[in-house]
Amino acid sequence: MGLPAQVRDTLEFYIRPAQDPHQLVMTALLHVACWIADSLGKGLACEYQSWTLTDDILEQAGLSSTVIETTAVQTSVELAEVQKMYRF
């Protein structure tokens, strides 16, 4: 049976979304999400510094660098609130 093609392709190419032959938005979005997690020190150790944000990746994701920077800052603020609430 296996995974649907879109899920399989997203997982196959999320580290290098430009190599995705279908240029799926989800592939680039997952890459960007991993970049944000890594930039906040919350990424997976085995993927440490695997993430870059290029104009091509942002275009594929349909996002601007301003949106990404704003999202990263807001995520950091929200993470600090959660950590404070649960005393991590």
Chimera marker file (.cmm) of the C-alpha trace (Angstrom):
<marker_set name="trace">
<marker id="1" x="0.000" y="0.000" z="0.000" r="1" g="1" b="0" radius="0.5"/>
<marker id="2" x="2.556" y="2.637" z="1.070" r="1" g="1" b="0" radius="0.5"/>
<marker id="3" x="2.329" y="6.361" z="1.535" r="1" g="1" b="0" radius="0.5"/>
<marker id="4" x="0.519" y="8.651" z="-0.891" r="1" g="1" b="0" radius="0.5"/>
<marker id="5" x="2.897" y="10.068" z="-3.519" r="1" g="1" b="0" radius="0.5"/>
<marker id="6" x="2.737" y="13.634" z="-2.181" r="1" g="1" b="0" radius="0.5"/>
<marker id="7" x="3.664" y="12.529" z="1.354" r="1" g="1" b="0" radius="0.5"/>
<marker id="8" x="6.420" y="10.230" z="0.068" r="1" g="1" b="0" radius="0.5"/>
<marker id="9" x="7.906" y="12.972" z="-2.153" r="1" g="1" b="0" radius="0.5"/>
<marker id="10" x="7.718" y="15.527" z="0.658" r="1" g="1" b="0" radius="0.5"/>
<marker id="11" x="9.629" y="13.254" z="3.007" r="1" g="1" b="0" radius="0.5"/>
<marker id="12" x="12.135" y="12.258" z="0.347" r="1" g="1" b="0" radius="0.5"/>
<marker id="13" x="13.089" y="15.816" z="-0.623" r="1" g="1" b="0" radius="0.5"/>
<marker id="14" x="12.451" y="18.000" z="2.447" r="1" g="1" b="0" radius="0.5"/>
<marker id="15" x="16.171" y="18.444" z="3.197" r="1" g="1" b="0" radius="0.5"/>
<marker id="16" x="16.814" y="19.567" z="-0.400" r="1" g="1" b="0" radius="0.5"/>
<marker id="17" x="13.447" y="20.820" z="-1.673" r="1" g="1" b="0" radius="0.5"/>
<marker id="18" x="14.908" y="22.223" z="-4.902" r="1" g="1" b="0" radius="0.5"/>
<marker id="19" x="15.599" y="18.630" z="-5.976" r="1" g="1" b="0" radius="0.5"/>
<marker id="20" x="11.918" y="17.711" z="-5.658" r="1" g="1" b="0" radius="0.5"/>
<marker id="21" x="10.916" y="17.021" z="-9.269" r="1" g="1" b="0" radius="0.5"/>
<marker id="22" x="7.358" y="18.133" z="-8.508" r="1" g="1" b="0" radius="0.5"/>
<marker id="23" x="8.445" y="21.276" z="-6.613" r="1" g="1" b="0" radius="0.5"/>
<marker id="24" x="5.793" y="20.567" z="-3.978" r="1" g="1" b="0" radius="0.5"/>
<marker id="25" x="4.924" y="23.441" z="-1.679" r="1" g="1" b="0" radius="0.5"/>
<marker id="26" x="4.747" y="21.027" z="1.263" r="1" g="1" b="0" radius="0.5"/>
<marker id="27" x="8.346" y="19.923" z="0.655" r="1" g="1" b="0" radius="0.5"/>
<marker id="28" x="9.567" y="23.500" z="1.024" r="1" g="1" b="0" radius="0.5"/>
<marker id="29" x="7.227" y="24.223" z="3.956" r="1" g="1" b="0" radius="0.5"/>
<marker id="30" x="8.584" y="21.237" z="5.881" r="1" g="1" b="0" radius="0.5"/>
<marker id="31" x="12.139" y="22.445" z="5.157" r="1" g="1" b="0" radius="0.5"/>
<marker id="32" x="11.263" y="25.923" z="6.446" r="1" g="1" b="0" radius="0.5"/>
<marker id="33" x="9.612" y="24.494" z="9.572" r="1" g="1" b="0" radius="0.5"/>
<marker id="34" x="12.743" y="22.457" z="10.271" r="1" g="1" b="0" radius="0.5"/>
<marker id="35" x="14.872" y="25.586" z="9.753" r="1" g="1" b="0" radius="0.5"/>
<marker id="36" x="12.777" y="27.434" z="12.341" r="1" g="1" b="0" radius="0.5"/>
<marker id="37" x="13.011" y="24.561" z="14.828" r="1" g="1" b="0" radius="0.5"/>
<marker id="38" x="16.787" y="24.355" z="14.296" r="1" g="1" b="0" radius="0.5"/>
<marker id="39" x="17.206" y="28.128" z="14.663" r="1" g="1" b="0" radius="0.5"/>
<marker id="40" x="15.413" y="27.900" z="18.028" r="1" g="1" b="0" radius="0.5"/>
<marker id="41" x="17.689" y="25.079" z="19.184" r="1" g="1" b="0" radius="0.5"/>
<marker id="42" x="14.839" y="22.579" z="18.994" r="1" g="1" b="0" radius="0.5"/>
<marker id="43" x="15.712" y="20.686" z="15.830" r="1" g="1" b="0" radius="0.5"/>
<marker id="44" x="16.759" y="17.076" z="15.656" r="1" g="1" b="0" radius="0.5"/>
<marker id="45" x="20.408" y="16.541" z="16.572" r="1" g="1" b="0" radius="0.5"/>
<marker id="46" x="20.979" y="14.341" z="13.508" r="1" g="1" b="0" radius="0.5"/>
<marker id="47" x="19.750" y="17.180" z="11.260" r="1" g="1" b="0" radius="0.5"/>
<marker id="48" x="21.666" y="19.980" z="12.986" r="1" g="1" b="0" radius="0.5"/>
<marker id="49" x="22.495" y="22.746" z="10.505" r="1" g="1" b="0" radius="0.5"/>
<marker id="50" x="20.989" y="20.870" z="7.544" r="1" g="1" b="0" radius="0.5"/>
<marker id="51" x="18.740" y="23.811" z="6.798" r="1" g="1" b="0" radius="0.5"/>
<marker id="52" x="19.205" y="26.833" z="4.579" r="1" g="1" b="0" radius="0.5"/>
<marker id="53" x="16.752" y="29.435" z="3.419" r="1" g="1" b="0" radius="0.5"/>
<marker id="54" x="17.342" y="30.456" z="-0.162" r="1" g="1" b="0" radius="0.5"/>
<marker id="55" x="15.154" y="32.555" z="-2.422" r="1" g="1" b="0" radius="0.5"/>
<marker id="56" x="14.293" y="29.395" z="-4.368" r="1" g="1" b="0" radius="0.5"/>
<marker id="57" x="13.099" y="27.562" z="-1.249" r="1" g="1" b="0" radius="0.5"/>
<marker id="58" x="11.066" y="30.557" z="-0.100" r="1" g="1" b="0" radius="0.5"/>
<marker id="59" x="9.510" y="30.889" z="-3.555" r="1" g="1" b="0" radius="0.5"/>
<marker id="60" x="8.664" y="27.176" z="-3.637" r="1" g="1" b="0" radius="0.5"/>
<marker id="61" x="7.034" y="27.540" z="-0.196" r="1" g="1" b="0" radius="0.5"/>
<marker id="62" x="5.182" y="30.675" z="-1.272" r="1" g="1" b="0" radius="0.5"/>
<marker id="63" x="6.659" y="32.655" z="1.632" r="1" g="1" b="0" radius="0.5"/>
<marker id="64" x="8.800" y="35.734" z="2.101" r="1" g="1" b="0" radius="0.5"/>
<marker id="65" x="11.818" y="36.085" z="4.362" r="1" g="1" b="0" radius="0.5"/>
<marker id="66" x="9.843" y="38.643" z="6.397" r="1" g="1" b="0" radius="0.5"/>
<marker id="67" x="7.122" y="36.067" z="7.093" r="1" g="1" b="0" radius="0.5"/>
<marker id="68" x="9.728" y="33.495" z="8.117" r="1" g="1" b="0" radius="0.5"/>
<marker id="69" x="11.547" y="35.911" z="10.427" r="1" g="1" b="0" radius="0.5"/>
<marker id="70" x="8.266" y="37.018" z="12.019" r="1" g="1" b="0" radius="0.5"/>
<marker id="71" x="7.175" y="33.395" z="12.448" r="1" g="1" b="0" radius="0.5"/>
<marker id="72" x="10.498" y="32.437" z="14.037" r="1" g="1" b="0" radius="0.5"/>
<marker id="73" x="10.305" y="35.320" z="16.520" r="1" g="1" b="0" radius="0.5"/>
<marker id="74" x="6.675" y="34.588" z="17.384" r="1" g="1" b="0" radius="0.5"/>
<marker id="75" x="7.438" y="30.890" z="17.784" r="1" g="1" b="0" radius="0.5"/>
<marker id="76" x="10.299" y="31.756" z="20.139" r="1" g="1" b="0" radius="0.5"/>
<marker id="77" x="7.981" y="33.933" z="22.237" r="1" g="1" b="0" radius="0.5"/>
<marker id="78" x="5.280" y="31.248" z="22.353" r="1" g="1" b="0" radius="0.5"/>
<marker id="79" x="7.843" y="28.568" z="23.214" r="1" g="1" b="0" radius="0.5"/>
<marker id="80" x="9.123" y="30.658" z="26.126" r="1" g="1" b="0" radius="0.5"/>
<marker id="81" x="5.550" y="31.045" z="27.395" r="1" g="1" b="0" radius="0.5"/>
<marker id="82" x="4.920" y="27.301" z="27.210" r="1" g="1" b="0" radius="0.5"/>
<marker id="83" x="8.213" y="26.552" z="28.938" r="1" g="1" b="0" radius="0.5"/>
<marker id="84" x="7.393" y="29.043" z="31.676" r="1" g="1" b="0" radius="0.5"/>
<marker id="85" x="3.873" y="27.614" z="32.079" r="1" g="1" b="0" radius="0.5"/>
<marker id="86" x="5.111" y="24.049" z="32.388" r="1" g="1" b="0" radius="0.5"/>
<marker id="87" x="8.464" y="24.921" z="33.986" r="1" g="1" b="0" radius="0.5"/>
<marker id="88" x="10.637" y="23.165" z="31.434" r="1" g="1" b="0" radius="0.5"/>
<link id1="1" id2="2" r="1" g="1" b="0" radius="0.2"/>
<link id1="2" id2="3" r="1" g="1" b="0" radius="0.2"/>
<link id1="3" id2="4" r="1" g="1" b="0" radius="0.2"/>
<link id1="4" id2="5" r="1" g="1" b="0" radius="0.2"/>
<link id1="5" id2="6" r="1" g="1" b="0" radius="0.2"/>
<link id1="6" id2="7" r="1" g="1" b="0" radius="0.2"/>
<link id1="7" id2="8" r="1" g="1" b="0" radius="0.2"/>
<link id1="8" id2="9" r="1" g="1" b="0" radius="0.2"/>
<link id1="9" id2="10" r="1" g="1" b="0" radius="0.2"/>
<link id1="10" id2="11" r="1" g="1" b="0" radius="0.2"/>
<link id1="11" id2="12" r="1" g="1" b="0" radius="0.2"/>
<link id1="12" id2="13" r="1" g="1" b="0" radius="0.2"/>
<link id1="13" id2="14" r="1" g="1" b="0" radius="0.2"/>
<link id1="14" id2="15" r="1" g="1" b="0" radius="0.2"/>
<link id1="15" id2="16" r="1" g="1" b="0" radius="0.2"/>
<link id1="16" id2="17" r="1" g="1" b="0" radius="0.2"/>
<link id1="17" id2="18" r="1" g="1" b="0" radius="0.2"/>
<link id1="18" id2="19" r="1" g="1" b="0" radius="0.2"/>
<link id1="19" id2="20" r="1" g="1" b="0" radius="0.2"/>
<link id1="20" id2="21" r="1" g="1" b="0" radius="0.2"/>
<link id1="21" id2="22" r="1" g="1" b="0" radius="0.2"/>
<link id1="22" id2="23" r="1" g="1" b="0" radius="0.2"/>
<link id1="23" id2="24" r="1" g="1" b="0" radius="0.2"/>
<link id1="24" id2="25" r="1" g="1" b="0" radius="0.2"/>
<link id1="25" id2="26" r="1" g="1" b="0" radius="0.2"/>
<link id1="26" id2="27" r="1" g="1" b="0" radius="0.2"/>
<link id1="27" id2="28" r="1" g="1" b="0" radius="0.2"/>
<link id1="28" id2="29" r="1" g="1" b="0" radius="0.2"/>
<link id1="29" id2="30" r="1" g="1" b="0" radius="0.2"/>
<link id1="30" id2="31" r="1" g="1" b="0" radius="0.2"/>
<link id1="31" id2="32" r="1" g="1" b="0" radius="0.2"/>
<link id1="32" id2="33" r="1" g="1" b="0" radius="0.2"/>
<link id1="33" id2="34" r="1" g="1" b="0" radius="0.2"/>
<link id1="34" id2="35" r="1" g="1" b="0" radius="0.2"/>
<link id1="35" id2="36" r="1" g="1" b="0" radius="0.2"/>
<link id1="36" id2="37" r="1" g="1" b="0" radius="0.2"/>
<link id1="37" id2="38" r="1" g="1" b="0" radius="0.2"/>
<link id1="38" id2="39" r="1" g="1" b="0" radius="0.2"/>
<link id1="39" id2="40" r="1" g="1" b="0" radius="0.2"/>
<link id1="40" id2="41" r="1" g="1" b="0" radius="0.2"/>
<link id1="41" id2="42" r="1" g="1" b="0" radius="0.2"/>
<link id1="42" id2="43" r="1" g="1" b="0" radius="0.2"/>
<link id1="43" id2="44" r="1" g="1" b="0" radius="0.2"/>
<link id1="44" id2="45" r="1" g="1" b="0" radius="0.2"/>
<link id1="45" id2="46" r="1" g="1" b="0" radius="0.2"/>
<link id1="46" id2="47" r="1" g="1" b="0" radius="0.2"/>
<link id1="47" id2="48" r="1" g="1" b="0" radius="0.2"/>
<link id1="48" id2="49" r="1" g="1" b="0" radius="0.2"/>
<link id1="49" id2="50" r="1" g="1" b="0" radius="0.2"/>
<link id1="50" id2="51" r="1" g="1" b="0" radius="0.2"/>
<link id1="51" id2="52" r="1" g="1" b="0" radius="0.2"/>
<link id1="52" id2="53" r="1" g="1" b="0" radius="0.2"/>
<link id1="53" id2="54" r="1" g="1" b="0" radius="0.2"/>
<link id1="54" id2="55" r="1" g="1" b="0" radius="0.2"/>
<link id1="55" id2="56" r="1" g="1" b="0" radius="0.2"/>
<link id1="56" id2="57" r="1" g="1" b="0" radius="0.2"/>
<link id1="57" id2="58" r="1" g="1" b="0" radius="0.2"/>
<link id1="58" id2="59" r="1" g="1" b="0" radius="0.2"/>
<link id1="59" id2="60" r="1" g="1" b="0" radius="0.2"/>
<link id1="60" id2="61" r="1" g="1" b="0" radius="0.2"/>
<link id1="61" id2="62" r="1" g="1" b="0" radius="0.2"/>
<link id1="62" id2="63" r="1" g="1" b="0" radius="0.2"/>
<link id1="63" id2="64" r="1" g="1" b="0" radius="0.2"/>
<link id1="64" id2="65" r="1" g="1" b="0" radius="0.2"/>
<link id1="65" id2="66" r="1" g="1" b="0" radius="0.2"/>
<link id1="66" id2="67" r="1" g="1" b="0" radius="0.2"/>
<link id1="67" id2="68" r="1" g="1" b="0" radius="0.2"/>
<link id1="68" id2="69" r="1" g="1" b="0" radius="0.2"/>
<link id1="69" id2="70" r="1" g="1" b="0" radius="0.2"/>
<link id1="70" id2="71" r="1" g="1" b="0" radius="0.2"/>
<link id1="71" id2="72" r="1" g="1" b="0" radius="0.2"/>
<link id1="72" id2="73" r="1" g="1" b="0" radius="0.2"/>
<link id1="73" id2="74" r="1" g="1" b="0" radius="0.2"/>
<link id1="74" id2="75" r="1" g="1" b="0" radius="0.2"/>
<link id1="75" id2="76" r="1" g="1" b="0" radius="0.2"/>
<link id1="76" id2="77" r="1" g="1" b="0" radius="0.2"/>
<link id1="77" id2="78" r="1" g="1" b="0" radius="0.2"/>
<link id1="78" id2="79" r="1" g="1" b="0" radius="0.2"/>
<link id1="79" id2="80" r="1" g="1" b="0" radius="0.2"/>
<link id1="80" id2="81" r="1" g="1" b="0" radius="0.2"/>
<link id1="81" id2="82" r="1" g="1" b="0" radius="0.2"/>
<link id1="82" id2="83" r="1" g="1" b="0" radius="0.2"/>
<link id1="83" id2="84" r="1" g="1" b="0" radius="0.2"/>
<link id1="84" id2="85" r="1" g="1" b="0" radius="0.2"/>
<link id1="85" id2="86" r="1" g="1" b="0" radius="0.2"/>
<link id1="86" id2="87" r="1" g="1" b="0" radius="0.2"/>
<link id1="87" id2="88" r="1" g="1" b="0" radius="0.2"/>
</marker_set>
